[in-house]
Amino acid sequence: MTSVLRHRYGRAIGSGTLCVALLSGGTAGAFAASPSPSPSGNGSASPTGTESPSPKGTASPSPTGKTSITATPGKSSVKAGSMVTFTGRTKGLKVGSPLVLQHEKNGKWTALKATAKVKTGNSYALVAKLNDKGTQHLRVASATKEGKVHSPTVTVTVN
């Protein structure tokens, strides 16, 4: 029970942090969404010019190092057949680049019918209908000329 609550609190804090980063936009949002290393290499720069230590456990950069996608589901638990909205931001992808929602099934990632395009401001929103009951491991992916890029895996429970 305690670990379940801890997991839910962690998910809520992570979602709140991402929402603040997405809403702040501009340079403050860029610093919050993707910390850049400081000239000394032992921390990250902040909008105020002060240095803060590098966060532990952050997602590793994408294989290309230039592009990335974030994904946040609107709900972490839904009924079978319900719609879920996934939102996020991209880095290094052109406006209009196609995105697709993928789910992991039998160890392989397969595309669902949910698609979206990168909007001005590098954001996106896609809506998916989840029918398969159980824990769904999902990610948002792009297969463009910039290379195959995908978001970290997110989990949605379908009852």
URUR-V793118 format. One record per pair of residues at least 4 apart in sequence whose C-alpha atoms are under 6 Angstrom apart, sorted by sequence separation. I is the first residue (numbers start at 0). J is the second residue. D is the distance in Angstrom with one decimal. If there is no record, write none. Layout:
BEGIN
i=[I:I]
j=[J:J]
d=[D:D]
END
This chain:
BEGIN
i=[19:24:28:29:30:36:45:60:103:117:118:23:37:103:117:118:142:36:37:44:61:102:117:141:36:37:43:102:141:20:35:43:101:140:34:42:101:140:42:43:100:101:115:139:20:42:73:100:139:72:73:138:72:100:71:99:113:138:71:99:137:70:98:137:70:98:136:69:97:98:136:69:97:135:68:96:135:68:95:96:134:67:95:134:67:94:133:66:94:133:66:94:132:65:132:89:88:103:88:102:87:102:87:101:86:101:86:100:85:100:85:99:84:99:84:98:83:98:83:82:82:81:80:80:80:79:79:76:78:79:75:76:77:78:68:69:76:68]
j=[23:28:32:33:34:40:49:64:107:121:122:28:42:108:122:123:147:42:43:50:67:108:123:147:43:44:50:109:148:28:43:51:109:148:43:51:110:149:52:53:110:111:125:149:31:53:84:111:150:84:85:150:85:113:85:113:127:152:86:114:152:86:114:153:87:115:153:87:115:116:154:88:116:154:88:116:155:89:116:117:155:89:117:156:90:117:156:90:118:157:91:119:157:91:158:121:121:136:122:136:122:137:123:137:123:138:124:138:124:139:125:139:125:140:126:140:126:141:127:127:128:128:128:129:130:130:157:155:157:158:155:156:157:158:149:150:157:150]
d=[6.0:4.4:5.9:6.0:5.3:5.6:5.8:5.7:5.4:5.8:5.4:5.2:5.6:4.5:5.9:5.8:4.5:5.8:4.9:5.1:5.8:5.5:5.2:5.7:4.5:5.3:5.8:5.6:5.4:4.7:5.3:5.5:5.3:5.7:5.7:5.5:4.3:4.1:4.3:5.8:6.0:5.5:5.4:5.6:5.6:4.7:5.2:5.6:5.4:5.9:5.9:5.5:4.4:5.6:5.4:6.0:5.2:5.0:5.4:4.4:5.5:5.7:5.6:5.3:4.7:5.2:5.8:5.0:6.0:5.6:4.8:5.5:4.5:5.6:5.9:5.3:5.2:4.4:5.0:5.4:5.9:5.6:4.9:4.4:5.1:5.0:5.7:5.0:5.4:5.1:4.4:5.9:4.8:5.9:5.4:5.2:5.5:5.6:4.3:5.6:5.7:4.4:5.7:5.6:5.7:5.3:4.4:5.9:5.6:4.6:5.3:5.7:5.6:5.4:4.4:5.6:5.6:4.8:5.4:5.4:4.4:5.6:5.8:5.4:4.6:4.7:5.5:5.5:5.4:5.7:4.7:4.6:5.1:4.8:5.9:5.1:5.9:4.7]
END
